[in-house]
Amino acid sequence: MLFSFDTNSCSRNHRRYTLCGLHHVEEHEGPWQQCKACFDALEPEMYAFYGTNDFNFEVLKEPPAFKPTRCSVCAGVIRLATDGYAMKGREYLCQPCALKEFPDLPGLR
């Protein structure tokens, strides 16, 4: 459906969810595979996701290793690319813990 933010638009998803797309939109110099500005712009987990997901035409050959992101309250693993979460400063809160911490915050349900 048009404007649904569904993941069936190849050009939109490539632009929004790949390192190539980030590199192009931010107008960085050189090849995206070697761009330090792109690497520094993302958490290692998201850099690996943006470089290896199905929206890429060319997959990043050596994505960085990373420790799982954990909720600062319950220590559960949060998959940044797919799970709901909130941030409080530099801390991540999983969706259930964020709902307890911020019961009136829109968009978490």
C-alpha positions as CSV (number, residue, x, y, z in Angstrom):
1,M,0.0,0.0,0.0
2,L,1.3,3.4,-1.0
3,F,2.9,5.4,1.9
4,S,2.5,2.5,4.3
5,F,6.1,2.1,5.2
6,D,5.9,-1.5,4.2
7,T,9.2,-3.1,3.2
8,N,8.1,-3.8,-0.4
9,S,9.7,-0.6,-2.0
10,C,13.1,-1.6,-3.2
11,S,14.4,1.9,-3.9
12,R,13.1,3.3,-0.5
13,N,14.5,0.4,1.5
14,H,17.9,0.5,-0.3
15,R,18.1,4.2,0.4
16,R,17.0,4.0,4.1
17,Y,18.3,0.6,5.3
18,T,21.7,0.1,3.7
19,L,25.2,1.6,4.1
20,C,25.2,2.4,0.4
21,G,22.0,4.5,0.8
22,L,23.3,6.2,4.0
23,H,26.6,7.0,2.2
24,H,24.8,8.5,-0.8
25,V,22.3,10.5,1.2
26,E,25.0,11.9,3.5
27,E,27.1,12.7,0.4
28,H,30.3,11.0,1.8
29,E,33.3,10.7,-0.4
30,G,34.8,7.4,-1.7
31,P,33.4,3.9,-1.7
32,W,30.8,3.1,1.0
33,Q,32.6,-0.1,2.0
34,Q,35.6,1.9,3.3
35,C,33.8,5.0,4.7
36,K,34.8,5.9,8.3
37,A,32.1,8.5,8.5
38,C,29.4,5.8,7.9
39,F,31.0,3.5,10.4
40,D,31.2,6.2,13.0
41,A,27.5,7.2,12.4
42,L,26.0,3.9,13.6
43,E,26.2,1.4,16.4
44,P,28.3,-1.6,15.3
45,E,25.1,-3.7,15.4
46,M,23.3,-1.4,13.1
47,Y,26.3,-1.0,10.8
48,A,26.4,-4.8,10.4
49,F,22.6,-4.9,9.7
50,Y,22.8,-2.0,7.2
51,G,25.7,-3.7,5.4
52,T,24.3,-7.3,5.3
53,N,20.5,-7.1,5.0
54,D,18.4,-8.2,2.0
55,F,18.0,-4.6,0.8
56,N,21.6,-4.5,-0.3
57,F,22.7,-5.0,-3.9
58,E,26.2,-5.8,-2.6
59,V,26.7,-7.2,0.9
60,L,29.5,-5.9,3.2
61,K,32.1,-8.7,3.1
62,E,33.4,-8.3,6.6
63,P,30.7,-6.8,9.0
64,P,32.0,-5.9,12.4
65,A,31.6,-8.2,15.4
66,F,29.5,-6.7,18.1
67,K,28.1,-7.5,21.6
68,P,24.4,-7.8,21.8
69,T,22.6,-4.7,22.9
70,R,21.0,-5.3,26.3
71,C,18.2,-3.6,28.2
72,S,19.6,-1.5,31.1
73,V,16.7,-2.7,33.3
74,C,16.2,-6.4,32.7
75,A,19.4,-7.2,30.7
76,G,17.3,-8.8,27.9
77,V,18.7,-8.7,24.4
78,I,17.4,-6.0,22.1
79,R,17.8,-6.5,18.4
80,L,18.1,-2.8,17.4
81,A,17.1,-3.4,13.7
82,T,13.8,-5.2,14.6
83,D,12.8,-4.8,18.2
84,G,10.9,-2.0,19.8
85,Y,13.0,-0.1,22.4
86,A,13.5,3.4,23.9
87,M,16.6,5.2,25.0
88,K,17.2,7.0,28.2
89,G,20.4,8.9,27.8
90,R,22.8,6.3,26.5
91,E,20.9,3.4,28.0
92,Y,18.6,1.2,26.0
93,L,15.3,-0.1,27.4
94,C,13.4,-3.0,25.8
95,Q,9.8,-2.3,24.9
96,P,8.3,-3.9,28.1
97,C,10.7,-2.0,30.4
98,A,10.2,1.2,28.5
99,L,6.4,0.9,28.9
100,K,6.9,0.6,32.7
101,E,9.4,3.5,32.8
102,F,7.4,5.8,30.4
103,P,3.8,4.6,30.5
104,D,2.5,7.7,28.7
105,L,5.1,7.7,25.9
106,P,3.3,7.4,22.5
107,G,4.5,4.9,20.0
108,L,5.7,2.1,22.3
109,R,2.5,0.1,22.3
